[in-house]
Amino acid sequence: MFQIKAKDGLARVGELNIRGKKITTPTIAVVVNPNKMTVPIKDLKDFDLIITNSYIIKSSKSRKEIEKKGLHKFFRWNKPIYTDSGTFQMYSIGDARITNEETLEFQKKIRSDIITPLDVFTFPDDDYTTAKRKLEETFKRIEAAKEMKEDRLLCQPIQGGKFLDLRKKACSKVYGDIAAIGGIVPLMEKYNFKDLVDIIMTCKMSLPQNIPIHAFGAGNPQIFALLVAMGVDIFDSAAYALYASRGAYMTIEKIIDINELKEMHELPCTCDVCKGRSPSEMTEELIARHNLNVTLDEIRKIRVAIKGGRFFEFLVNRARLHADIYSAYIHLLKEYGKFMEEFVSLKKKKAPHFLGMETKLRPDVKVALRLYKERVGSKVNPSFKEVFPFNMLGGENVFKFSKKEFSDMKRIEKLVDFQFGKGIGKKVLKGAVIEKSRKTGRIRRILKKGGVYATIRPGDGRIVFGDEGMRDIFKLAKDYYVKIDKEAVPFVKKGKSVFCKFVKDVGSFLAGDQVAIVDEKGEYIGNGDALLSPKEIMDFDSGVAVVVRKN
């Protein structure tokens, strides 16, 4: 149902299969209200998912037509539709006269693709006893929903208020296909992003990695990058329309009153809505359409940053746009960095950029420094300046480089140690010969056993072993393996990727590391780069676990 296509730490680009229709995450479910369509559905074609409120529909003048046609035909929308239950109305207007069973049956009747039970909204000022009681009632409603969902996806609301142990308990029973963290809108409204981080990270650390996470009510693009850094996959909000209704014009830096822009006689955007228009021409609908453009633009930039392995650089630049978001970003790295380290990759396409002293808090940088200290030495040798993350532009501000460089062979030996374990390099490279590039003079290949034993990858300076080399590595670095089902062995031998559902066991390594692929008896059959961390591989039952190297 859900699989990871690319990742950078906890941030991930995924594919979610919703009743045979696939959408790419992170994404936003655009809120549509049949009573007031600020932006026509036809103008939402660039989005993959919409969300509408079944409680509002139930009391809408369009109810009978929607019941007869179903949501897709009514909205003329052939992509997935997500329905909320009415819980938020209990919070916002205190008026939701509907039972759990009624809302679930109604959502099925109007042919929703993702249905949501009527969870009990927990207010930020609820005491522990009240929050616990509400959570227990929510559990009962989720259990009932599971029995009623049929072939639809089920949204599991995660309540618990400000009490982290209750949030953890809410994630301990996984009945749904999507975990939707609720009760967080009041925190976002008050810019209380530190508490928001605590809640989301508590949930992330308690849920299986294969469950998509939805941040209910998160629609301001300024906070998307921070949420994605914690593993959030889906956002939703009517912010684009609500802001427009009061003349609030979104930019990624700030929300601007359209009247201020009228005084400036110019719009700070060249999207298809704003190009060629002046501020005085911006109607409510045009502002809403512009706000959607800003939203979609930010989501796409996030996905590109993840795919390119540059998400942390993107994140810090976004965090610096708002003092409260920046404080929450630092809080995230300090309080939850250890957990985040488990999911990082040291495989990168390009050198990272130094973006301030908080770079030292990056989970991938901390992992690299720890491994270097354990396996190579206390001070980073200047011979490692081509190796991620020591190749960081401006890295002298982060790393303590020693003065004396390693010899060529010693450098390669220490590089093997850094990647696979202390003392392994000298053993595995005995009798090897170094080959340098004639143009640059840099080490490019290591020859042994009459052929190419290993190469140096240009982007991150890491060593990549051929089949013979990886056989030898596996004899010494026993934790760098993925064990697969016998059914998958013939496919791996043909160079096909290893899928999570065929993995029987894993060792200890990082996402991006080169690993040996072994059969059920532990015999070496091939090697490749792990796309996911060990925990992710074992939690997922779909998607690629290891990209096999063809030798």
VOGU-3710 file (C-alpha; in Angstrom, 3 decimals, decimal comma):
1> mfqikakdgl> 0,000/0,000/0,000  2,817/2,422/0,931  6,460/2,350/-0,086  9,494/4,632/0,028  10,967/5,766/-3,269  13,657/8,121/-1,910  14,693/9,336/1,528  16,981/11,715/3,396  16,857/10,912/7,087  13,236/10,645/8,218
11> arvgelnirg> 12,155/12,807/5,278  10,868/10,561/2,535  9,290/10,540/-0,890  6,742/7,755/-0,957  4,097/6,154/-3,115  0,701/5,578/-1,531  -1,712/3,224/-3,285  -5,300/4,307/-2,618  -7,711/1,757/-4,069  -5,583/1,268/-7,153
21> kkittptiav> -4,705/4,952/-7,591  -1,145/5,956/-6,707  -0,147/9,297/-5,265  3,306/10,665/-4,429  4,067/11,878/-0,911  4,758/14,275/0,753  1,545/15,775/-0,505  -1,332/17,937/0,592  -4,975/16,975/0,612  -6,675/20,138/-0,628
31> vvnpnkmtvp> -9,766/20,909/1,459  -12,877/21,453/-0,653  -16,222/22,596/0,694  -19,243/21,861/-1,526  -21,005/24,887/0,003  -18,267/27,304/-1,056  -15,903/26,337/-3,854  -13,455/29,249/-3,694  -11,329/27,535/-6,349  -13,131/25,350/-8,915
41> ikdlkdfdli> -12,179/21,679/-8,871  -10,920/21,935/-12,458  -8,155/24,250/-11,211  -6,875/21,611/-8,765  -5,627/19,287/-11,519  -1,998/19,577/-10,355  -2,906/18,086/-6,964  -3,336/14,350/-6,318  -5,693/14,319/-3,352  -8,634/16,303/-2,026
51> itnsyiikss> -10,294/16,094/1,370  -13,834/17,090/2,225  -15,872/17,015/5,399  -18,619/14,422/5,572  -20,336/16,285/8,426  -20,606/19,454/6,331  -21,846/17,416/3,349  -24,466/15,707/5,522  -26,065/19,097/6,236  -25,350/20,560/2,803
61> ksrkeiekkg> -27,968/21,495/0,210  -26,009/19,238/-2,163  -26,384/16,199/0,086  -28,952/14,319/-2,005  -27,052/14,905/-5,227  -23,783/13,715/-3,615  -25,481/10,628/-2,179  -26,886/9,793/-5,609  -23,758/10,450/-7,675  -20,998/9,813/-5,171
71> lhkffrwnkp> -18,181/12,250/-4,406  -16,134/11,586/-7,541  -18,941/12,258/-10,003  -20,242/15,226/-8,012  -16,837/16,917/-7,894  -15,837/15,564/-11,342  -12,646/14,314/-9,777  -11,076/10,995/-10,822  -8,314/10,975/-8,203  -8,576/9,813/-4,557
81> iytdsgtfqm> -10,928/11,568/-2,134  -10,397/11,626/1,634  -13,233/12,425/4,038  -13,050/13,824/7,547  -15,717/13,011/10,098  -16,797/16,198/11,862  -14,426/16,022/14,811  -12,874/19,389/13,992  -16,333/20,981/14,050  -16,627/19,861/17,680
91> ysigdaritn> -13,461/21,838/18,349  -14,071/24,884/16,160  -17,810/25,490/16,530  -18,864/22,941/19,137  -21,587/21,616/16,872  -21,277/18,041/15,661  -24,489/16,121/16,274  -23,547/12,784/14,743  -22,505/9,333/15,958  -19,415/7,409/14,909
101> eetlefqkki> -21,437/4,756/13,082  -23,517/7,371/11,280  -20,514/9,250/9,925  -18,755/6,042/8,824  -21,828/4,733/7,005  -22,335/8,116/5,387  -18,710/8,271/4,209  -19,142/4,850/2,640  -22,431/5,886/1,053  -20,863/8,888/-0,689
111> rsdiitpldv> -18,045/6,589/-1,855  -15,035/8,066/-0,086  -11,628/6,417/-0,687  -10,272/7,183/2,799  -12,701/7,279/5,715  -12,221/8,733/9,206  -13,980/7,728/12,444  -15,431/10,369/14,750  -12,542/10,646/17,175  -12,949/12,680/20,365
121> ftfpdddytt> -11,045/15,949/20,038  -8,655/16,574/22,917  -8,179/20,221/23,841  -4,716/21,521/24,817  -5,997/22,437/28,294  -7,710/19,075/28,963  -6,407/17,444/32,138  -4,858/13,974/32,088  -7,994/12,123/33,195  -10,107/13,812/30,525
131> akrkleetfk> -7,525/13,236/27,776  -7,218/9,561/28,738  -10,980/9,076/28,739  -11,250/10,684/25,303  -8,434/8,500/23,968  -10,102/5,317/25,212  -13,360/6,326/23,521  -11,452/7,128/20,320  -9,925/3,618/20,413  -13,398/2,091/20,534
141> rieaakemke> -14,499/4,152/17,552  -11,413/3,188/15,536  -12,062/-0,502/16,285  -15,621/-0,096/15,022  -14,373/1,689/11,916  -11,970/-1,135/11,121  -14,894/-3,550/10,947  -16,824/-1,210/8,661  -14,188/0,065/6,224  -14,403/-2,754/3,617
151> drllcqpiqg> -11,962/-1,967/0,762  -11,401/1,646/1,765  -8,357/3,012/3,532  -8,920/3,861/7,176  -7,565/7,000/8,793  -6,598/6,380/12,411  -6,761/9,648/14,408  -4,005/9,965/17,016  -5,258/11,861/20,055  -3,864/12,305/23,577
161> gkfldlrkka> -3,573/16,068/23,889  -0,386/17,447/25,448  0,358/14,181/27,270  3,112/12,344/25,430  2,508/9,011/27,156  -1,069/9,101/25,877  0,146/9,948/22,377  2,469/6,963/22,593  -0,399/4,766/23,756  -2,534/6,055/20,860
171> cskvygdiaa> 0,127/4,716/18,477  0,474/1,352/20,220  -2,676/-0,069/18,633  -2,429/0,299/14,878  -5,770/-0,383/13,241  -5,668/2,144/10,417  -3,858/2,551/7,119  -2,939/6,196/7,786  -2,038/7,682/11,169  -3,484/11,187/11,422
181> iggivplmek> -2,112/13,232/14,298  -5,006/15,301/15,627  -5,419/18,074/18,148  -2,408/20,024/16,843  -4,158/22,970/15,173  -4,263/24,993/18,440  -0,484/24,561/18,774  0,122/25,770/15,229  -2,249/28,695/15,697  -0,192/29,824/18,699
191> ynfkdlvdii> 3,161/29,114/16,979  3,911/26,588/19,727  6,131/24,534/17,427  8,322/22,981/20,152  5,341/21,156/21,662  4,298/20,238/18,133  7,727/18,636/17,603  7,401/16,670/20,850  3,992/15,305/19,864  4,881/14,360/16,306
201> mtckmslpqn> 8,227/12,795/17,247  6,590/10,801/20,047  4,162/9,428/17,469  6,883/8,822/14,869  9,004/6,895/17,359  5,998/4,788/18,409  4,494/3,931/15,009  5,768/1,338/12,515  7,764/3,016/9,748  5,417/1,746/7,022
211> ipihafgagn> 2,465/3,820/8,257  1,975/7,124/6,386  1,624/10,051/8,806  -0,915/12,817/8,277  -0,624/16,103/10,214  -4,259/17,147/10,554  -4,837/20,818/9,779  -1,270/21,648/8,708  -1,649/23,838/5,643  0,799/26,709/6,039
221> pqifallvam> 3,735/25,900/3,725  6,159/27,678/6,080  6,075/24,649/8,367  6,059/21,861/5,756  9,840/21,298/5,782  9,952/20,935/9,578  7,086/18,444/9,511  8,627/16,430/6,670  11,899/16,277/8,641  9,932/14,341/11,273
231> gvdifdsaay> 8,487/11,890/8,742  5,123/13,525/7,997  3,762/12,422/4,618  0,400/14,183/4,242  -0,863/17,673/5,079  -4,317/19,161/4,758  -5,799/22,555/5,288  -8,319/25,049/4,026  -5,719/27,768/4,741  -5,419/28,666/1,071
241> alyasrgaym> -9,112/29,672/1,009  -9,438/30,935/4,587  -6,456/33,226/4,124  -7,811/34,448/0,802  -11,172/35,287/2,374  -9,439/37,943/4,482  -7,047/39,062/1,772  -4,019/37,167/3,107  -1,492/36,518/0,335  0,903/33,621/0,989
251> tiekiidine> 4,634/33,714/0,411  7,063/31,216/1,853  8,645/33,983/3,939  5,461/35,485/5,386  1,742/36,063/4,959  1,090/39,507/3,482  -2,104/41,552/3,581  -3,108/42,264/-0,009  -3,722/45,904/0,983  -0,026/46,273/1,787
261> lkemhelpct> 0,800/45,022/-1,683  -1,668/47,462/-3,203  0,376/50,274/-1,680  3,467/48,812/-3,340  1,715/48,439/-6,725  3,477/45,105/-7,336  3,145/41,405/-6,573  6,210/39,466/-5,324  5,398/36,412/-7,439  5,412/35,336/-11,073
271> cdvckgrsps> 3,145/32,261/-10,854  0,481/31,834/-13,525  -2,010/33,707/-11,324  0,164/36,700/-10,434  2,067/37,165/-13,677  0,790/40,231/-15,511  -1,554/41,235/-12,670  -1,397/44,050/-10,155  -2,386/43,707/-6,460  -5,621/45,638/-7,093
281> emteeliarh> -6,741/42,930/-9,555  -6,399/40,107/-7,024  -9,863/38,826/-6,113  -10,532/36,300/-3,348  -10,456/33,464/-5,877  -7,207/34,657/-7,447  -5,538/34,983/-4,048  -6,714/31,458/-3,175  -5,331/30,101/-6,440  -2,025/31,877/-5,795
291> nlnvtldeir> -1,929/30,422/-2,266  -2,370/26,953/-3,746  0,509/27,626/-6,154  2,769/28,538/-3,227  1,662/25,373/-1,407  2,318/23,070/-4,356  5,613/24,776/-5,163  6,892/24,146/-1,631  5,867/20,483/-1,678  7,639/19,914/-4,989
301> kirvaikggr> 10,788/21,668/-3,770  10,793/19,438/-0,684  10,467/16,293/-2,794  13,307/17,398/-5,097  15,509/18,182/-2,074  14,886/14,693/-0,661  15,598/12,976/-3,970  18,803/14,971/-4,360  20,005/14,227/-0,828  19,940/17,958/0,010
311> ffeflvnrar> 16,984/18,046/2,382  18,905/19,152/5,476  20,259/22,193/3,632  16,720/22,977/2,484  15,374/22,520/6,010  17,774/24,911/7,730  17,124/27,604/5,119  13,389/27,263/5,665  13,716/27,172/9,468  15,595/30,473/9,448
321> lhadiysayi> 12,628/32,242/7,918  10,762/32,230/11,252  12,193/32,478/14,774  9,705/30,009/16,305  10,259/27,452/13,540  14,022/27,814/13,939  13,774/27,214/17,700  11,669/24,116/17,030  14,227/22,916/14,444  17,070/23,171/16,980
331> hllkeygkfm> 14,855/21,480/19,582  14,220/18,632/17,134  17,936/18,076/16,484  18,951/18,269/20,144  16,156/16,216/21,678  15,518/13,662/18,927  18,784/13,584/17,000  19,739/10,177/18,400  16,589/8,586/17,017  17,020/10,391/13,694
341> eefvslkkkk> 20,583/9,049/13,370  19,197/5,561/12,815  17,668/6,648/9,503  20,422/8,778/7,929  22,487/7,929/4,874  26,122/8,844/4,257  25,690/8,197/0,557  25,329/11,552/-1,199  25,487/12,791/-4,765  27,246/16,059/-3,943
351> aphflgmetk> 29,152/17,813/-1,171  26,921/19,531/1,407  27,112/23,212/2,277  28,106/24,646/5,642  25,093/26,681/6,764  26,029/27,707/10,282  27,311/26,108/13,446  24,088/24,137/13,921  25,448/21,993/11,075  27,220/20,096/13,857
361> lrpdvkvalr> 23,788/18,942/15,036  22,874/17,331/11,718  22,221/13,628/12,420  24,273/12,466/9,409  27,231/14,641/10,457  27,062/13,307/14,021  26,940/9,711/12,770  29,937/10,282/10,467  32,004/11,856/13,251  31,162/9,024/15,648
371> lykervgskv> 32,076/6,333/13,123  35,289/8,133/12,235  36,306/8,413/15,885  35,488/4,745/16,581  37,080/3,317/13,449  39,782/5,720/12,258  40,949/8,309/14,802  40,076/11,380/16,845  40,978/14,065/14,287  39,763/13,891/10,704
381> npsfkevfpf> 42,638/13,368/8,285  42,793/15,880/5,411  42,888/12,870/3,050  39,166/12,515/3,850  38,262/15,939/2,428  36,626/14,268/-0,574  34,488/11,978/1,600  30,973/12,916/2,780  30,424/14,814/5,069  34,042/15,904/5,446
391> nmlggenvfk> 33,827/17,299/1,910  31,412/19,940/3,229  31,993/23,345/1,656  33,224/25,348/4,635  33,794/22,145/6,600  36,792/23,584/8,438  34,192/25,240/10,678  32,814/21,844/11,705  35,620/19,277/11,514  39,016/19,279/13,223
401> fskkefsdmk> 41,368/18,257/10,452  44,819/16,987/11,364  47,857/18,411/9,561  49,507/15,265/8,196  47,814/13,375/5,368  47,618/9,607/4,964  49,565/7,944/2,159  47,425/6,793/-0,765  47,140/3,175/0,361  46,662/4,095/4,004
411> rieklvdfqf> 43,918/6,484/3,004  42,038/3,720/1,153  42,534/1,305/4,053  41,138/3,883/6,495  38,249/4,615/4,144  37,306/0,923/4,245  37,565/1,043/8,041  35,299/4,100/8,138  32,667/2,370/6,033  32,815/-1,204/7,381
421> gkgigkkvlk> 34,747/-1,409/10,643  38,099/-0,846/12,301  40,989/-2,943/10,954  39,077/-4,320/7,952  40,808/-2,143/5,340  44,318/-3,516/5,855  43,097/-7,106/5,725  40,868/-6,820/2,682  43,258/-4,676/0,617  46,335/-6,848/1,110
431> gavieksrkt> 48,016/-7,184/-2,292  45,848/-4,469/-3,903  47,160/-1,815/-6,303  45,916/1,764/-6,621  45,083/3,285/-10,016  44,834/7,079/-10,378  43,131/9,305/-12,923  45,616/10,671/-15,466  43,724/13,949/-15,641  43,181/14,742/-11,955
441> grirrilkkg> 45,672/12,511/-10,184  42,911/11,316/-7,876  42,481/7,700/-6,848  39,778/6,138/-8,972  40,167/2,339/-8,864  41,695/-0,396/-6,718  42,929/-3,453/-8,592  43,235/-6,935/-7,104  42,746/-10,554/-8,161  43,409/-9,636/-11,774
451> gvyatirpgd> 40,621/-7,084/-12,115  38,810/-4,061/-10,678  38,319/-4,795/-7,000  36,778/-1,455/-5,998  36,206/2,104/-7,228  35,961/5,518/-5,569  32,600/7,198/-6,078  33,114/10,838/-7,159  30,086/12,449/-5,462  30,764/11,437/-1,863
461> grivfgdegm> 34,263/9,916/-2,046  33,138/6,526/-0,708  34,594/3,213/-1,805  32,379/0,854/-3,815  33,396/-2,803/-4,030  32,876/-5,137/-6,943  31,515/-8,613/-6,394  34,853/-10,167/-5,402  35,604/-7,298/-3,063  32,215/-7,462/-1,376
471> rdifklakdy> 32,575/-11,221/-0,861  35,778/-10,514/1,046  34,192/-7,642/2,975  31,309/-9,858/4,104  33,751/-12,363/5,616  35,011/-9,597/7,893  32,055/-7,174/8,268  29,354/-9,646/9,254  26,719/-7,002/10,105  26,564/-5,607/6,581
481> yvkidkeavp> 24,028/-8,034/5,152  20,420/-8,528/4,103  19,068/-12,086/4,222  16,414/-12,923/1,652  13,769/-15,567/1,025  14,728/-18,410/-1,311  12,077/-17,222/-3,806  14,031/-13,992/-4,385  17,461/-15,608/-4,920  17,099/-16,238/-8,702
491> fvkkgksvfc> 16,021/-12,626/-9,249  18,958/-11,200/-7,292  21,323/-13,337/-9,372  19,836/-11,659/-12,444  20,512/-8,212/-10,975  16,949/-7,473/-9,817  16,365/-5,340/-6,738  15,527/-6,884/-3,358  11,998/-6,042/-2,195  11,125/-5,634/1,472
501> kfvkdvgsfl> 8,569/-8,441/1,459  11,305/-10,990/0,620  13,693/-9,937/3,403  13,994/-12,444/6,236  16,598/-10,688/8,380  18,998/-7,727/8,371  22,252/-6,804/10,024  23,319/-3,386/11,302  24,097/-0,676/8,750  22,907/2,692/7,448
511> agdqvaivde> 20,602/3,475/4,555  22,804/3,918/1,507  25,489/1,496/2,704  26,738/-1,263/0,425  25,603/-4,599/1,840  26,012/-8,273/1,063  22,863/-10,136/0,040  22,725/-13,654/1,471  20,324/-16,581/1,199  18,527/-18,279/4,091
521> kgeyigngda> 21,657/-20,321/4,854  23,791/-17,187/5,056  25,599/-17,841/1,763  26,690/-14,800/-0,244  24,768/-14,370/-3,522  25,242/-10,688/-4,445  25,490/-7,145/-3,167  23,871/-3,740/-3,490  23,082/-0,437/-1,830  20,485/-0,431/0,932
531> llspkeimdf> 17,757/2,047/0,030  16,324/1,919/3,564  17,566/1,550/7,123  17,304/-1,892/8,781  14,222/-0,855/10,783  12,475/0,449/7,680  13,287/-2,703/5,728  11,759/-4,896/8,421  8,684/-2,670/8,918  7,779/-2,368/5,244
541> dsgvavvvrk> 6,177/-5,174/3,247  6,333/-3,364/-0,104  8,900/-1,394/-2,048  12,636/-1,784/-2,693  14,970/-2,606/0,199  18,269/-3,001/-1,686  19,236/-1,810/-5,158  21,329/-4,713/-6,471  24,653/-4,023/-8,186  25,170/-5,761/-11,496
551> n> 28,715/-7,061/-11,738
//
